[in-house]
Amino acid sequence: MKLKRVRRLLLFLLPPIGIALISVLVIIDQYGYVDQTQPADVIIVLGAQVMSNGQPGPSLARRAAHAANLYQQGYADFVLCSGGVGDNPPSEARAACGRVTDLGVPPEAILYEENAHSTEENAAFSAQIMRAHGWRSAILATDGFHLFRAAWMFQRTGVTVYPSPAQITAGPMDTVERLGRELREVFGLAWYGGRVLLNVDVTKP
């Protein structure tokens, strides 16, 4: 009898849960296509995988190239690369800004944040550096699938953010890869939302 009730409950809950997941997925997807770039105090490159040879992985390379492009268009005078050491050295920040420098951004325009190991920490630690420089606004240079969650985290720190998808410079991602990444973002968003509700996130004001 109890098993039947559980089954009925699951059958009742699964459709609305499925609809909710699909709705969030669509929001993340569509948000990632919109370029909200405006002039800002700094362009922030969010970290991603560094390859075993020390070079930026595909995602980090896209983000770095987009940041360099934004800098060259005059949207900000500084580029801040954020990300600590992951599976392979150097830090994600060093690998990203190494590429940014190779693409013509002068070293004096570059700053590093090398302690973050998550997007949440990217936001919190980058905001600290911004406050130290008296900066209030930032362009977020990251992949489209990542923008919705990243923008929320930076906004929670008090930073005025202008999300800008790396695909503006790099071109569209493979559809299957993008959808897979967006699905992960749905669960990442739920995890962060729970941390915010419990007031244990490192981005809290």
C-alpha positions as CSV (number, residue, x, y, z in Angstrom):
1,M,0.0,0.0,0.0
2,K,2.8,2.4,0.9
3,L,4.7,1.5,-2.3
4,K,1.6,2.4,-4.3
5,R,1.3,5.8,-2.6
6,V,5.0,6.5,-3.3
7,R,4.5,5.6,-6.9
8,R,1.5,7.9,-7.2
9,L,3.4,10.7,-5.5
10,L,6.3,10.3,-8.0
11,L,3.9,10.2,-10.9
12,F,2.3,13.4,-9.6
13,L,5.6,15.2,-9.0
14,L,7.7,14.2,-12.0
15,P,5.8,16.3,-14.6
16,P,6.0,19.6,-12.8
17,I,9.7,18.9,-11.9
18,G,10.4,18.1,-15.5
19,I,8.7,21.2,-16.7
20,A,10.6,23.3,-14.1
21,L,14.0,21.8,-15.2
22,I,13.2,22.4,-18.9
23,S,12.1,26.0,-18.1
24,V,15.3,26.8,-16.3
25,L,17.4,25.2,-19.1
26,V,15.7,27.4,-21.6
27,I,16.3,30.5,-19.5
28,I,20.0,29.7,-19.2
29,D,20.2,29.0,-22.9
30,Q,18.5,32.1,-24.1
31,Y,20.3,34.4,-21.6
32,G,23.6,33.1,-23.0
33,Y,22.9,34.5,-26.4
34,V,22.4,38.1,-25.3
35,D,25.5,40.4,-25.4
36,Q,25.0,43.0,-22.7
37,T,28.4,44.6,-23.1
38,Q,28.7,48.3,-22.0
39,P,31.8,50.4,-21.1
40,A,33.0,49.3,-17.6
41,D,35.8,49.6,-15.2
42,V,37.3,46.2,-16.0
43,I,36.8,43.1,-18.1
44,I,36.8,39.8,-16.1
45,V,37.8,36.5,-17.6
46,L,36.3,33.6,-15.7
47,G,38.6,30.6,-15.3
48,A,38.2,27.2,-16.9
49,Q,40.4,24.1,-17.6
50,V,44.2,24.4,-18.2
51,M,45.6,21.7,-20.4
52,S,48.5,19.4,-19.3
53,N,50.9,21.4,-21.4
54,G,50.0,24.6,-19.5
55,Q,48.0,26.1,-22.3
56,P,44.3,27.3,-21.9
57,G,41.8,24.6,-22.7
58,P,39.2,25.4,-25.4
59,S,36.7,27.1,-23.0
60,L,39.4,29.3,-21.4
61,A,40.9,30.1,-24.7
62,R,37.5,31.4,-26.0
63,R,37.0,33.5,-22.9
64,A,40.5,35.0,-23.1
65,A,40.2,35.8,-26.8
66,H,36.8,37.5,-26.2
67,A,38.3,39.6,-23.4
68,A,41.1,40.7,-25.6
69,N,38.6,41.7,-28.3
70,L,36.6,43.7,-25.9
71,Y,39.7,45.5,-24.6
72,Q,40.8,46.3,-28.1
73,Q,37.3,47.8,-28.8
74,G,37.8,50.1,-25.8
75,Y,35.2,48.8,-23.4
76,A,37.5,48.8,-20.4
77,D,41.1,49.8,-19.5
78,F,41.9,46.7,-17.6
79,V,41.5,42.9,-17.8
80,L,41.2,40.8,-14.7
81,C,41.8,37.1,-15.1
82,S,40.3,34.9,-12.3
83,G,41.1,31.3,-11.4
84,G,43.5,29.3,-9.2
85,V,45.5,26.2,-10.0
86,G,43.4,23.2,-11.0
87,D,44.5,19.8,-12.3
88,N,47.4,21.4,-14.2
89,P,49.6,24.4,-13.6
90,P,49.8,27.4,-14.1
91,S,46.8,29.0,-12.5
92,E,43.8,29.5,-14.7
93,A,44.3,33.3,-14.3
94,R,47.9,33.1,-15.6
95,A,47.0,30.8,-18.5
96,A,44.1,33.1,-19.5
97,C,46.0,36.3,-19.3
98,G,49.0,34.8,-21.0
99,R,46.7,34.3,-24.0
100,V,45.2,37.8,-23.5
101,T,48.8,39.3,-23.6
102,D,49.6,37.2,-26.7
103,L,46.6,38.8,-28.4
104,G,47.9,42.3,-27.8
105,V,46.7,43.5,-24.4
106,P,49.6,45.2,-22.6
107,P,50.9,43.7,-19.4
108,E,50.2,46.9,-17.4
109,A,46.5,46.5,-18.2
110,I,46.3,43.0,-16.7
111,L,45.5,41.9,-13.1
112,Y,45.4,38.4,-11.7
113,E,43.1,36.7,-9.1
114,E,44.7,33.3,-8.5
115,N,42.8,31.8,-5.5
116,A,39.4,31.0,-6.9
117,H,38.4,27.4,-7.5
118,S,34.7,27.9,-8.4
119,T,32.6,30.5,-10.1
120,E,31.3,31.6,-6.7
121,E,34.9,32.3,-5.6
122,N,35.6,34.0,-8.9
123,A,32.9,36.4,-8.1
124,A,33.8,37.0,-4.4
125,F,37.6,37.3,-4.9
126,S,37.3,39.4,-8.0
127,A,34.9,41.8,-6.2
128,Q,37.5,42.2,-3.5
129,I,40.1,43.3,-6.1
130,M,37.6,45.6,-7.7
131,R,36.8,47.3,-4.4
132,A,40.5,47.8,-3.7
133,H,40.8,49.7,-7.0
134,G,37.5,51.6,-6.5
135,W,35.9,49.8,-9.4
136,R,32.2,49.2,-9.5
137,S,31.4,47.7,-13.0
138,A,32.6,44.7,-14.9
139,I,32.1,43.0,-18.2
140,L,32.0,39.2,-17.6
141,A,33.8,37.4,-20.4
142,T,32.7,33.7,-20.3
143,D,30.8,31.1,-22.3
144,G,27.2,31.7,-22.9
145,F,26.1,28.7,-21.0
146,H,27.9,30.1,-17.9
147,L,26.6,33.6,-18.0
148,F,23.3,33.3,-16.1
149,R,24.8,31.8,-12.9
150,A,27.9,33.9,-13.1
151,A,26.0,37.1,-13.4
152,W,23.8,36.3,-10.4
153,M,26.9,35.6,-8.3
154,F,28.6,38.8,-9.3
155,Q,25.5,40.8,-8.7
156,R,25.2,39.4,-5.2
157,T,28.7,40.8,-4.4
158,G,27.4,44.3,-5.3
159,V,29.2,44.5,-8.7
160,T,27.4,46.0,-11.7
161,V,27.8,43.3,-14.3
162,Y,27.5,43.3,-18.1
163,P,27.5,39.7,-19.3
164,S,29.2,39.1,-22.6
165,P,29.2,35.6,-24.2
166,A,32.6,34.5,-25.6
167,Q,30.7,33.1,-28.6
168,I,30.4,36.7,-29.9
169,T,34.1,36.3,-30.8
170,A,34.6,32.5,-31.1
171,G,31.4,31.6,-32.9
172,P,28.7,29.1,-31.7
173,M,29.5,26.1,-29.7
174,D,28.7,22.5,-30.7
175,T,25.0,22.1,-29.9
176,V,25.4,18.8,-28.0
177,E,28.3,20.3,-25.9
178,R,26.3,23.4,-25.2
179,L,23.2,21.6,-24.0
180,G,25.3,19.3,-21.8
181,R,27.0,22.3,-20.2
182,E,23.7,24.0,-19.7
183,L,22.2,20.9,-18.0
184,R,25.1,21.0,-15.5
185,E,24.4,24.7,-15.0
186,V,20.8,23.9,-14.0
187,F,22.1,21.8,-11.0
188,G,24.8,24.4,-10.3
189,L,22.2,27.1,-10.1
190,A,20.1,25.0,-7.7
191,W,23.2,24.3,-5.5
192,Y,24.1,28.0,-5.4
193,G,20.5,29.0,-4.7
194,G,20.4,26.7,-1.7
195,R,23.6,28.3,-0.4
196,V,22.1,31.7,-0.8
197,L,18.9,30.7,1.1
198,L,21.1,29.3,3.9
199,N,23.2,32.5,3.8
200,V,26.4,30.4,3.5
201,D,27.6,31.6,0.1
202,V,30.9,33.5,-0.1
203,T,29.3,36.1,-2.4
204,K,27.0,37.4,0.3
205,P,27.2,41.2,0.7
